[in-house]
Amino acid sequence: MLKDLAIAVAALAVAAPAAAAAPAAPRAVPLDYLPALKGDYFRIESKAVGRAFHVYVRLPEDYAKAPGKRWPIVYLLDGDSAFPMLAPAHLFLHYDEGLEDAIVVGIAYGSFDPAVNKRDTDFLAEAPPGGKAGAAAFEAFLKTELLPAVERRVRGDPARRVLVGQSFGGTFVLYSALADPDLFWGRIASNPSFRYGRARLFGPPDAAATRKGLGLAVVSGTRNNADGRKGALDWAAVWAGRSDAPWTVKEIDIPGGTHAADLVNAYRAGMLWLMRGEAKGGEAAPH
């Protein structure tokens, strides 16, 4: 028996270093050391969509110094990639252009894996082949879950909300503008796709706007794919001439701009027009 006990103790001694050497569980990496992204983070379980989202919030530099101030608040679709690009971009627009600083919110899936990232469902009102149409549920998530949750945590100005989306995200921006015009003061659709749901996007708004001064910028790269480029120009031209448009429409070209890589330029042009009226030709913003 003593021999068996000695063997067991020896086996444990050998196993212990191996257990100690086991890789540690992944730890969260804080954004506090990246000041252009610093702010807040929370996870939200959506009942409307039936999935979780990761919400990143960048706060203005002077947020703590102005405790009574409510700030413009920008909501970014595809926050997985758009937030780390556009949150610093807004800060630099504040530095270089004197644009008012803003709270920037990234709505992220947490992965590019299609098993997790459901942008081809959430952003579309017409189902792609073999897929689902989830735009109505995602709009409900924004209106009834996400916006209230964010605006309980930070001092955003509900009267100056902006929604920004790229590609399918841009398609959703147009859908949202028709489904609930009043929900956002400003919208920027960068190279929206018209592959699915085209008829819906050219159809009548679901409701008339009760607010004045709403603006919608459709930003198109001149080197975007031909179908997307034509769709953006056609949509902007049609809605600019319609009497039932609930918002002022502005089509903005990015010379040489491509489909995805010019999102920062699209954001810059759209925000300058919305907030200062300086996009293309110096035309007045929709105030």
C-alpha positions in Angstrom: 0.0 0.0 0.0 2.9 2.4 0.9 4.4 1.7 -2.5 1.1 2.5 -4.3 0.8 5.7 -2.3 4.3 6.8 -3.2 3.5 6.2 -6.9 0.4 8.3 -6.6 2.2 11.1 -5.0 4.9 11.0 -7.6 2.3 11.1 -10.4 0.7 14.2 -8.8 4.0 15.9 -8.6 4.7 15.4 -12.3 1.2 16.5 -13.2 1.3 19.7 -11.1 3.8 21.7 -13.3 1.8 20.7 -16.4 -1.4 22.1 -14.8 0.4 25.2 -13.7 1.6 25.7 -17.3 -1.9 25.5 -18.8 -2.7 28.7 -20.7 -4.6 31.3 -18.8 -8.1 32.2 -19.8 -8.2 35.1 -22.3 -8.6 38.5 -20.5 -10.3 41.6 -21.7 -8.0 44.2 -23.1 -9.0 47.7 -21.8 -9.4 50.6 -24.2 -8.6 53.1 -21.5 -5.0 53.5 -22.9 -6.4 54.5 -26.3 -7.8 57.9 -25.5 -9.4 58.4 -28.9 -11.6 55.4 -28.1 -12.0 55.9 -24.4 -15.5 55.8 -22.9 -17.8 52.9 -22.0 -18.7 49.4 -23.0 -21.6 47.1 -22.3 -23.3 44.0 -23.7 -27.0 44.0 -24.5 -29.2 41.0 -25.0 -31.8 42.0 -27.6 -35.3 40.5 -27.2 -36.4 42.0 -30.5 -33.5 40.4 -32.5 -32.9 37.4 -30.2 -29.2 37.9 -30.0 -26.6 39.8 -28.1 -24.6 42.9 -29.2 -21.5 44.6 -27.9 -21.8 48.3 -27.5 -18.7 50.6 -27.5 -19.0 54.3 -26.5 -16.5 57.0 -27.2 -17.0 60.1 -25.0 -16.0 63.6 -26.0 -12.8 65.0 -24.6 -14.6 67.6 -22.5 -17.5 65.3 -21.4 -16.5 65.4 -17.7 -15.9 69.1 -17.8 -19.4 69.9 -19.0 -21.7 67.9 -16.7 -24.8 69.8 -17.8 -24.2 69.4 -21.6 -26.0 67.0 -23.9 -23.9 66.0 -26.9 -24.7 65.0 -30.4 -24.7 61.2 -30.5 -23.6 59.1 -33.5 -24.7 55.5 -33.8 -22.4 53.3 -36.0 -23.6 50.1 -37.6 -20.9 47.4 -38.2 -19.2 48.8 -35.1 -16.8 45.9 -35.2 -14.8 47.8 -37.8 -16.5 51.2 -38.0 -16.1 52.2 -34.4 -12.2 52.0 -34.3 -12.1 53.9 -37.5 -14.8 56.6 -37.0 -14.5 57.4 -33.3 -11.0 58.9 -33.8 -12.1 60.4 -37.1 -14.8 62.4 -35.3 -12.2 63.6 -32.8 -9.9 64.8 -35.6 -12.9 66.6 -37.3 -13.3 68.4 -34.1 -9.6 69.4 -34.1 -9.3 70.3 -37.8 -12.7 71.5 -38.8 -14.1 72.8 -35.5 -16.9 70.3 -35.7 -18.7 69.9 -32.4 -17.4 66.8 -30.6 -19.9 64.0 -30.2 -20.6 60.7 -28.4 -19.9 57.9 -30.8 -21.5 54.5 -30.3 -20.4 51.4 -32.1 -22.9 48.6 -32.4 -20.8 45.4 -32.8 -21.4 41.7 -33.2 -18.1 40.7 -31.7 -16.9 38.7 -34.7 -16.7 38.7 -38.5 -17.7 35.0 -38.4 -21.0 34.7 -40.2 -22.3 32.4 -37.5 -22.1 35.4 -35.1 -22.2 38.4 -37.5 -25.7 38.6 -38.9 -25.5 41.9 -40.8 -26.9 40.1 -43.9 -30.0 39.5 -41.9 -30.3 42.5 -39.6 -29.7 45.2 -42.3 -32.0 43.8 -45.0 -35.8 44.1 -45.4 -35.7 41.5 -48.2 -34.2 38.1 -47.5 -31.3 37.0 -49.6 -31.4 33.5 -51.1 -31.4 31.0 -48.2 -31.4 33.9 -45.6 -33.8 35.9 -43.6 -35.0 39.5 -43.6 -34.4 41.1 -40.2 -34.5 44.9 -40.7 -37.8 45.4 -39.0 -36.6 43.5 -35.9 -33.3 45.4 -35.9 -35.1 48.7 -36.1 -37.2 47.7 -33.1 -34.0 46.8 -31.3 -32.6 50.3 -31.9 -35.8 52.1 -31.0 -36.9 50.2 -27.9 -33.7 48.7 -26.5 -30.4 50.1 -27.6 -31.1 53.8 -27.8 -32.8 53.9 -24.4 -30.0 51.9 -22.8 -27.3 54.1 -24.2 -29.0 57.4 -23.4 -29.6 56.3 -19.8 -25.9 55.8 -19.5 -24.5 58.9 -21.3 -25.7 62.5 -21.9 -26.6 62.2 -25.6 -29.0 64.7 -27.2 -32.0 62.7 -28.6 -32.7 65.6 -30.9 -29.3 65.2 -32.6 -28.9 61.5 -33.2 -27.1 60.4 -36.3 -27.1 56.9 -37.8 -24.2 55.8 -40.0 -24.0 52.6 -42.1 -21.8 51.2 -44.9 -22.9 48.9 -47.7 -25.6 46.6 -46.3 -25.4 49.0 -43.3 -26.1 51.9 -45.7 -29.1 49.9 -47.0 -30.4 49.7 -43.4 -29.9 53.5 -43.0 -32.2 54.0 -46.0 -34.7 51.5 -44.6 -34.7 53.2 -41.2 -35.2 56.6 -42.8 -38.5 55.2 -44.4 -39.6 53.1 -41.5 -39.2 55.7 -38.7 -38.1 59.1 -40.1 -38.1 60.8 -36.7 -35.9 58.4 -34.9 -32.6 60.0 -36.1 -32.0 63.7 -36.9 -29.3 62.8 -39.4 -28.4 59.7 -41.4 -25.3 58.9 -43.5 -25.6 56.0 -46.0 -22.2 55.2 -47.4 -22.3 53.2 -50.7 -25.6 51.5 -49.8 -26.3 48.2 -51.5 -29.5 47.8 -53.6 -29.1 44.1 -54.2 -32.0 43.2 -52.0 -35.2 45.2 -51.1 -34.9 47.8 -53.9 -38.6 48.2 -54.3 -39.0 48.8 -50.6 -36.4 51.5 -50.7 -38.1 53.4 -53.5 -41.6 52.9 -51.9 -43.4 55.4 -49.7 -42.3 56.2 -46.1 -44.2 54.3 -43.4 -44.9 57.6 -41.7 -44.6 61.3 -42.2 -42.0 63.1 -40.1 -43.2 65.1 -37.2 -39.8 66.8 -36.9 -38.4 69.5 -39.1 -34.8 69.7 -40.3 -34.1 66.0 -40.8 -31.2 65.2 -43.2 -30.0 62.1 -45.1 -26.7 62.0 -46.9 -26.1 59.3 -49.5 -22.4 59.1 -50.1 -21.1 57.3 -53.1 -17.6 56.5 -54.2 -17.1 57.1 -57.9 -15.2 53.8 -58.0 -17.8 51.8 -56.2 -19.2 48.8 -58.0 -21.4 49.8 -60.9 -24.7 48.5 -59.5 -24.2 50.1 -56.1 -23.1 53.4 -57.7 -26.1 53.5 -60.0 -28.4 52.6 -57.2 -27.2 55.4 -54.9 -27.4 58.0 -57.6 -30.9 56.8 -58.7 -32.2 56.7 -55.1 -30.9 60.2 -54.2 -32.2 61.7 -57.5 -35.7 60.2 -57.0 -36.1 61.2 -53.4 -34.7 64.6 -53.8 -37.6 65.3 -56.2 -40.4 63.7 -54.2 -42.9 65.7 -52.2 -43.3 62.9 -49.6 -39.7 62.8 -48.6 -39.6 63.3 -44.8 -36.0 64.6 -44.9 -33.6 66.7 -47.0 -31.6 64.3 -49.2 -28.0 65.1 -50.3 -26.0 63.0 -52.7 -22.3 63.4 -52.1 -19.6 61.9 -54.4 -16.2 60.8 -53.1 -13.9 61.2 -56.2 -11.9 58.0 -56.7 -13.7 56.5 -53.7 -14.1 52.7 -53.4 -16.8 50.6 -51.8 -15.4 50.1 -48.3 -12.0 51.8 -47.9 -13.4 55.3 -48.1 -15.8 55.0 -45.1 -13.8 57.7 -43.2 -14.1 60.1 -46.2 -17.8 59.3 -46.4 -18.2 60.1 -42.7 -16.3 63.3 -43.0 -18.4 64.5 -46.0 -21.7 63.5 -44.4 -21.0 65.0 -41.0 -19.8 68.3 -42.5 -23.0 68.6 -44.4 -25.2 67.6 -41.5 -23.5 69.7 -38.9 -22.1 72.6 -40.9 -23.6 72.5 -44.4 -20.2 72.2 -46.0 -20.5 69.1 -48.2 -20.3 69.7 -51.9 -21.0 73.2 -53.0 -21.5 74.7 -49.6 -25.2 74.0 -49.6 -27.0 74.5 -46.4 -27.5 71.7 -44.0 -31.0 70.7 -43.0 -31.6 72.9 -40.0 
